[in-house]
Amino acid sequence: MPATDYQGASSSPSSFGFSILSRRRDQVHSMESTHESPSQEAELESFQRQVADRFQDLAAAHSDELLSIPWIRKLLDTFLCCQEEFRAIVFNHRSHLNKPPMDRYISDFFERSVKALDVCNAIRDGIEQIRLWQKQLEIILCALDNQRSIGEGQIRRAKKALVDLAIAMLDDKDSNANVSSSHRNRSFGRHTAQREQRSFSHFRSLSWSVSRSWSAARQLQAISSNLVAPKTNEISSTNGLNVAVFTMNYVLLFVMWALVAAIPCQDRGLQTHFYVTRHFVWAGPLLNLHERIVEESKKRDRRNASGLLKEIHEIEKCARHMNEITDSVQFPITEERERDLKQRVEEVRVLYQAINNGLDPLERLVREVFHRIVRSRTEGIDSIGRASNHD
């Protein structure tokens, strides 16, 4: 959905008024609420502003940085920071979260967070898939990089790696169905055995964490289902706490949607709509990012991609260039052709190094997001439960 409410060129996050919370403040008349209002409103408005600032920082990324591994890591860092701040709000106001309508709001949030766990597992599998592709880049480098002279044997080895790479990437695009359900048991909650060398399809069957019928698109739809802005009277009756819950719901939804957009996973689909108005200070940069990512997915060379991650696009480009030059090599190889070949190999080396340096930290962050969601949900339910027992 176009980000029609975004005015990033002329407005900063701090220029948006906190009209929703301010409206609630004007409507509070009880002595109890008046006593609680200043510190609570400052805390809630601070949370809104910090979410806005962090998404504004993400939205400031240049087109070459958007959806790269470093940008995705920054996105996950943003989620972890927002989650930690929200966790503090839940703890500080736990006595209010077991009363209507907040009990429904917080229960819905915890339910959505559980659905996000499957997305994390699917994304981890997508990272493993990228590692398989990276392995083929490594074989190309072993064959052609730092060679005093390049012979037919090295070219044949590089060509075979390119064929294997093309098969692996095509398999990921076209077929997510042929997966053995008996082996779909790996998740962040379990330790796994050391990996063995296997064919691409067999490796996938042993590593897939979600069921054969699982769909990233349907999971995102489930997370976004019934996610609507709180009504004014409920904002007033909850002292604005439901605004914080709504905000965290949207942060969760956007982060999961962006991961699915970037990383290969089952039945991706980017049709999730983001219905939010600029009454929320963070809505502008978030909608701007949504629009930019959707536009990226519509580019001719990205429409059928297995993921919008910048490095995946670079793998496809490098593979295409390497195929073109290795197909044109004739022996004995000329100095000019060897120079061109080494230039292409250098491109592969730079890309391989970027992926090699980025994937492990990225997987650790996805793992941390998974565990943080689990821990925050457990702690939230426990603290709310204890508060109920004290009432």
Steps between C-alpha positions, in 0.01 A plus 500: 500500500650839409629694795276794429532640850877518494654845470861415574634771274349777709438348840713325757358250749524753780278744306201265514274578792418225746138577431361165612665508841434870534133444427489242775667741741232758433230245577636373831311645796528254787732582790675165464571546131613856551746379762642232268487700179829697483753221548296240311435728205867598488596133491250415226584804289870423538435150370313639196778747428776243532320263262461789255867602528620147438280450195598841370862383522414183305308703241802726446687210338616557143351273235830307485476427873131413525439125543871422526625270776628796708159673461311186605726471805421863583129423462529211746695718743215750477248230583702381800526855637127562453420163656711581805333839549157343459594227747569771758161659433326164552685447828440853628127487427431131554222573749299672224549232237267243656195728478272554199568609233877476557484127573374445145760731346794339676365149439473572127857631497636189669309287248653692210846465649460120504418508128820696441706209635421288194614787280832509688549127444417531130743790467775297663443232238523768232838605639614138473389503138715807433793316659457223242525759224802653671669159493480499121661844491780360714555216251524754217761693697699186578504419129584842359629737768873552563594267215827568320342369183148382424453170317210300369466304825442813706245630250310169505493501879372858508234419239376204704472723809302752294264227383454375857437856615236553230327172592500588870355847443244373251400224742436760767287712268293226343459221750438523872263205504727196479608505860497201732269588788662239723811715523339840552588531863788741519435829673675751722368310798696183415866410462586341169756248389805605305420556134609248239558554131184416305334582172300822494156343519602251767660775706177699485296201612711464812516867589149630438344615827142560396236266363458429132172693495644798687480830314685820585228702328226337709704541817539871436130523431433333836731747677330798336145370546275737697788738562316832520578826673348534848185707537509833680280386787721193555813716493345703779387199703845333476702815573661460155647156568319349204683748274830350615369148431375603156838656423689185598259290295585709195872481567471120523294480180730723297819326611360154419370627164839652410680176594266300276553752220878473524580137587395187307214313669188303414225683309637846568238739367518873582131583485470607864343844527594755764199702608623769734462877508761762573337567837771258604838666500674189364255441214675724246839329487346153532264558206784650300706184550202283409450690176869485408519125558183438298641711216822299515302178462335637184827562315532281195810318619358440850147379427587130508782522752506254789564797729559874472821489704757709316761225524266249328468741209879532493539121493270482198691778322841348576384158381369650177826685435710194582292281270542746216876523533570130565286407197706734283842370616703319236838339549766604491347791689603849390643753744202729449249224568693386807503856630122526453453166671707602801297820529181294522660267751590801714131599500414151623766524771367834630143365506605174666681694774200727562267200535752309709538791742129574520307173521617378841422829680167512315406149612599581858271803493208296363566247775506778759171640369345154535620456858416858599141454378468178699654651812303824487173313450571265791607782731203714397246226564662416834518861622140569397393179672675595824342845487158334466565284806585808706176677408 
